[in-house]
């Protein structure tokens, strides 16, 4: 069996096997897809950890307006929002780490 894109000698010249190419590109695409999914999971995990820290450190009126839980004039901390964001961030970081092990 020939390797990925192994040259075949025909008529005195080299030509790459067309039969092996789709398999090679599929393997490359699979690797790139896994790498991009790992990157997305890791970046989302880091972003959610940052959001969790913001929920724990800032009162509700100091949160950005697009955050769930933003309330003008309220000085309490949204602990539940922070816990959910932290757990989701840790899960995504673990998923990114696990995807990198394969």
Buried (B, 14 or more C-beta within 10 A) or exposed (E): EEEEEEEEEEEEEEEBBEEBEEEBEEEEEEEEEEEEEBEBBBEBBBEBBEBBBBBBEBEBEEBEEEBEBBEEEBEEBBEEBBEBBBEBBBEBBEBBEEBEEE
